[in-house]
Amino acid sequence: MYPGTIAAQTPDKPAYLMADGGEVVTYQQLDTRSNQIAHLLRRRGLERGDSIAIFMENNARFFEIAWAAQRSGLYYTAISSRLTAPEVAYIVNDCGAKALFTSRDRATVAGEAVADTPGVHTKLMCFGAVDGFEPLEDVVASEPAAPVADESAGQDMLYSSGTTGRPKGVKVPLRDAPGSAPTSVYVLLTALYGMQPDDVYLSPAPLYHAAPLRFTMACHQVGATVVVMEHFDPVEYLKLIEAQRVTYSQVVPTMFIRLLKLDEDERKTYDVSSLKCVIHAAAPCPVPVKEQMIKWFGPVIHEYYAGTEGNGFTAINSEEWMAHRGSVGRALVGTIHIVDEDGEELPAREAGTVYFEGGGNFEYHNDPEKTAASRHPKGWSTLGDVGYLDEDGYLYLTDRKAYMIISGGVNIYPQEAENVLVTHPKVMDVAVFGVPNDDLGEEVKAVVQPVDMADAGPELERELIEYCRSQLASYKCPRSVDFEGELPRHPTGKLYKRLLRDRYWTGRESRIV
């Protein structure tokens, strides 16, 4: 199944609609427009294995471009719409894109970026064009609506958001398969989560991120309808569930937190009974937050742990999670190994680096050192996360290895303190990390975004430290708290902790990273 086969069966069925703008794109329109773009790319010389880049906000052309590449054997790199021109240029050059698609909304940054992308010979802009770009809608209008003759399966090649350095391109081999071949996420949606063609999927996150892009495109293979939010807003999210009778959605834990910060009376005004499955991933979810969401939405909450790299996959439903609170599930793809600093396997309940054996193969594009660093001598691969397995084989994540604090020789994983502090009613968001301490090497620091900035100050600082110590050993809790109006969090939920932490390490000869 893919847009062509769905269009043949139900041509007027909405493939997706834009929540704010209101534009509806049918399966027939998605099929026709993606075919036209595929023909254009073939005419411009792009062959199987070549690359394109997409630098756009969530808009109605995004899927048409992605599907053009997916059905014509191309790699497609979706780039964060929040990046600067030098950052965009770096990714475009690194992925080897021959064509760049952007939007009028991103015109200024895109125009600056292409000045430093000599390998790009086709520059297309939707919703109006500026000098140096061709108008996408006009250029493809005369192209054939039928599929290209040599359809084959393409593949996304997505980049990390660069929280710990230069973004890494994750490249997996192209499949020797037709353009209509089901993806692994299609199998997950249908076999694990039970999606059917009459379902409605609400996507509140940026489409340039791996999970939103892959899951929404898999919905198009199922034949479901996707509702795309241009930007996440907790009230609008609830309104859309009720108005569109949404059955499926995928979020990140920060969205759960924002939803729970709404007044309870306001939450109760929206009907969420249509929901069959709400999936969350991308970051550990604090146990109290998930407990509250299951109580509110019902036992429809599902969680998985995986990465853009596709090297493994764990999953857990609400019932399992209630019996294994805090777990991200058992492995469905790959075998999990927990290892220490010497590469030796650890027993149950002991934390170490999480490796997968037997999952998907990947490499970090143009970076053999990073690829090698992700491998165990036995060939297993890791995303750099730290966690442990319980006696039943359920995985619990404790932190990213890079964020571990070493204070007085003791390893501290800041996720524990973050999970506690974010449940405080006066806290909207929080980051915990290590800062310099002449005696201990590092000490624990929290930077908090309060619900009301007027509360920021010494009194709230003391209250939060005491609150954390009431639930965790004191050495795991912050010694001090600073306050910010907003933390630098990526729309996908990932926190740019490095940007906060670097302020405290400026001028130091050595740095814990």
Secondary structure, DSSP 8 states (H G I E B T S, - for coil): --HHHHHHH-TTSEEEEETTT--EEEHHHHHHHHHHHHHHHHHTT--TT-EEEEE--S-TTHHHHHHHHHTBT-EEEEE-TT--HHHHHHHHHHHTEEEEEEEGGGHHHHHHHHTT-TT--EEEEESS--TT-EEHHHHHTTS-SS--TT-B--EE--B---TTSS--BEE----SS-TT---HHHHIIIIIS---TT-EEEE-S-TTSHHHHHHHHHHHHHT-EEEE-SS--HHHHHHHHHHHT--EEEE-HHHHHHHHTS-HHHHHTS--TT-SEEEE-SS---HHHHHHHHHHH-TTEEEEE--TT-S-EEEE-HHHHHHSTT--BEEEESEEEEE-TTS-B--TT--EEEEEESS---EETT-HHHHHHTB-TTS-EEEEEEEEE-TTS-EEEEEEGGG-EEETTEEE-THHHHHHHTTSTTEEEEEEEEEEETTTEEEEEEEEEESSGGG-SHHHHHHHHHHHHTTS-GGGS-SEEEE-SS--B-TTS-B-HHHHHHHHHTT-SS---
